[in-house]
Amino acid sequence: MTEAGIRNDRRYAARAIDLQQLRFAVAACDYGSFRRAAESLSIKHNALSRSIGQLEHLVGASLFERSSGGIKPTLAGRAVLRIARLILEQVDMLVDTGRSGSRGETGRLVIGFYTSMSIGNLRATIGELKKLLPQVELATVERSRSRLMTALRNGTVDVVVCPGRLPSKDTRSLLLWSERILISLPQDHCLAAREIIYWTDLRNEKILLSEYDPGRELEDLLISKLVLPDDRPTVERHDVSRGIIKSLTSMGMGLSLVMESDIGASFAGLVYRELQDGAGPSRVDFYAHWRGDNENPALKRFLNLLAERYPSPPPALGM
């Protein structure tokens, strides 16, 4: 087939794929079974199976390995399903935005984050906002760093609160608070008897980190504290949430780094200890990021609240 023919085939496939096929495939993946997915969607099993088969034909790859015990995504299927979830999420946001606009709603604020809200400043700040402005419709969005940046650029999120600065020239930022970095470990671990653990104590340990945010900040911090590779612990990255990392840690599979706001949700068999070096506790700064051309009045009120709660220190002389 010529290159032009390949391009035409791709265009046809892109036009022919519909959202229902994507929703059916995602549901099948979530339930691990075509039959259970069909029951949850109140459709016939063969209709769902046929729709997924059509999707596989259009993308030119088998999405699932089928067996008597159920289904699981193929390597190509995992990649396709990841993109399918992003597409469906954006479409849902599009519909929600359209409906809100058609009702003439005002006073809506969407806050994006990828940190815990179990305790800490983010939880307290949002709680204060609801008390001060009960008429504001507040929505929260937890996503990865890259997806939050996309949402901020396209206007589906008004403000992102997260550790570290987001890499974008199109946004403004405000320094908020900082959080201590702690080590979580099984309660029967030899280091659990100490109130304070030093970074150098981790040299012979195994550190479990999530591949999702804020795993990158935590790993960068670990490298900055233990510069020589021989001094660093073994790092294992897992494609799971922070909650699953806690579960693995409690099972004795390793230790993990967490931020202060993560410790509000208790977990059986797990304890937290402060990490220090010669200068004291290790901390990570949090920032608010927003688009300068966002004229949402609710955003302006929220930013004013942040500035009042967390006034930035004056710059040092000579800076």
N, C-alpha and C positions, 0 to 999 in steps of 0.2 A: 504494500500500500504506500502511496506517496505521502510526503509530509503534509500536503494540503488535505489529503484524505483523512489522515490521523487527526488533524485539527478539527475537521468537520465532525468526525466521530465524537471527539471530546465535547464539542459544542452541543451536539445532539443529546449526549448523555447528561450534560449539565442541565439542559432544558427539560429533559424527560423525568429526572428525579423529582419527586414531590415530598412535601414535608411529612405526609402520612407514612411514607416508607421509612423515613428517618426515625419518626416516633416509634414505629413498630420495632425497628431494629434495636433502638436504645432500650425499649421495654423488655425485649427478649434477652438482651444482655443482662439487665438488672435482675430479672427473675431466673435466669439460667435455664429457661425452658420456653419453647414456643407455646405449649399448651397453657402454662400458668400465665404467661404474658397475655395470651388471647382472652383468658378468663378475666383478668384484671381490666382489660379494655372492653369487655362485653362484646367481643366479636368471635366469629368462628375460627377455629384453629387453622383450617386450610386457607382461609382468607389472609391471615397473618403470614403463614408460611409462604404463600404465593407472592405476597407483596415483598417479602424479604428476598425471595428468589429473583424477583425482577430487579431489585436494587443491586444484588450481587452481579447480575448480568450487565447492568449499566456501568458499574464501577470496574467490571472486568476482574473481579477477585471474589473468592469465597470468604465470607465474613465470619462464619462459625464452623467449628468442628462439631458434627452431630454424632451422638451416641445414645444408647439406651438409657444412660444415666442423665441425659440432658445435653446442654450445649455449652461451649465456651468459645470466646473470640479467637480467631486466628491472629497471626502477627499483623497481617494486612487489616483484619477486622478491628483490632485495637486502634490502629491509626485512623481508620474511617470513622469509627464510633466516637473517638475523641473530637473530631471535627464536627460530626453530626450534633453532638451535645452543644458545641459552641454556636452552631447555626440556630438550633432550636431555642437556645437561651436568648440570642439576639432578636429572633422573631417574637418571642414572648415579650421582651422589653419594648419592641416596636409597637405591639398591640396595646400594651399597658400605657405607653406614652400617648398613643392616639386616643385611647378612651379617656384618659385624664384631660387631654386638651379639649375634647368634644364636650365634656361636662363643665368646662370653664373653671376647673379647680385652681386654687391658688394656695400658696403656703406649703408646698411639698418640698422635702429635702431628702436626697438620697446620699447616704454616707457609705463609702466603701472602706474595707479594712481586710487585713489578713493576719490579725492577731487575736488573742483570746479576749473575751469580754466577761470571764468568770468573776474577776475582781479588777481593781485598778482604775486608772484615770479615765480610760475610754468609757467604761461602764458608768462611772460617776458623772462624767460630762454629759453623756446622752441622757442620763436620768435628770440632771439639772435642766437641760434644754426642754424636756417634756414638761417639767414643772413651770418653767418661765413662759413657754409658748405652747400651751396645750392645744391650740388650734392648728399647729403645724402638723401636717401629715408626714410622719417620719418613716423612711424605709432604710434598711441596712442591707448591704451586699457584701458577702465574704467571697473573695476570689483570689486568684494568684496575682502576683505583681504585674505580669504582662497583660492579663485580662483587665485588671483595674485601670491600667494606663490606656488601654483601648476604650474602655467605658468612659474614662475622663475626657478623652479626646472627642468622642462622638456625642458627649453630653448626656449619656444615660446615668452617669454618676456625677453629683455636684462636687463632692469633696472626698479625698482619700486620706485616711489617717493610718500611718504605718511607720515601722522602724526604718530609719535611713531616708535619704533623699531619692526620689524617683528620677530616672534619667530622662528629662524632657525639657526642651527650651520653651515650650508653649505653656508651662504652668508656673504658678507662683507658689511659694512655700512659706510656712511659719513653723519655727521651732517650738515644740510643745514641752514635753516632759522627757525624763529618762527612766529606764527601768533596769534593775539589777539583773544580771545573768546568774542563774542558779544551776546546780547540777542535781538531777534526779537519779536516784539509785535505789535498789532493793533495800528494804529495812534490815536485812541480815547481812548486807555487804560490810566488809571490814572498815570502809571509810565512813559508814553511817554513824559511827560512834562520835565523830568529830562535829563540832558546831560550824567550823569553817574549814573549807577544803581549798588548797592552793592548786593553781593550774599545773604546777610541776608534779602534783600527786597523781595526775591522770596519765602519766607517761606510759605505764604498762597496762592501761585499761582499754576497753573497746567502747567507742562512742557511737551511739545510734542516732542518726539524723534523718528527718523526713526530706524527701526530694522537693517537697512543696515549701513555700515561704512560711516562716523566715529562716529556713534551713541554711540558705546561703550566707546570711548575716552571721549566724552562729558559727559556721565553719570558717568564715573569714576571721572572726574574732579568735577562734582557737589557733589558727595559723599565726596571727599577730602576737599571741601570748607565748607560743612555743615555736620560735623561729626556726630552730634546727630540726630537720625532718626526723632525726633519731630521737628527739625528745618528745615527739608527738605520739598520741595514742593511735590505735587503729580506728579508722572511721568507716562505718558501714552506712550506706545510704539505702533507704527503703522507700518504695513507691506507695506510701501509706500516709494517713493523716497523723497529726500530732497525737491524737488520742490513741491510735494504735501503737505509736512509738512508746507511749506510757505503758501500755499493756505488755509490750515486749520487754521493757525495762523491768517491770515488776516480776517477770518470769525469769529474770537473771540472765538475759541474753546480752546485757551490756548496760552502760550508763547513757544518759542523754542530757543535752543542754536545753534549758528552758528559760523563758523570760518570766519576770515576776508576775505578770498578769495571768500566766498559765496555771498557777498553783491554787486558784480558787476552787477548781473542781477536784475534790479529793479522789484518790485512787488507792484501792486496797493494796497493801504490801509495798507502797512507794513512799519515800521520804525525800525532802528537798534540803539542800545545804547551800550556803552562800559560797561562791567562788571568788577568790581574791588572788592578787599578786602583791608585790611589795608596796604598791600605791594604794591598796585597798580594794573595795568591791569593783567589779567590772560592770559597766553600764552601756546601754544602747539608747541613742536619742530617737525620739519619735517626732514626726513632722506631719503637718496638714498640707495637702497639695490641692490646688484648684485652678481652674482656668480664669485668667484675668478678665475675659470678656463675658463671664457668666454673671448675668444681672439678676439672678434669683434673689428676691428680698430675704427669703429664709436662709440662704447661704450667708448673706451679709450679717444677719443676726447671729448665726452660729459662729462665724469668724470673730465677731466682736466678743462673744462669750469666751472663745478660746483665748483671745488676746488678754482678756481680763483675768482669767484663771491662771494663765501661764505666761506672764510678761517676760519677754526676752531680756536677758541681761544686757546692759550697755556695752558697746564695743570697747576693747582695751585701748588705752592711750597709745597713739602712734600707729594704730592699725588703719 
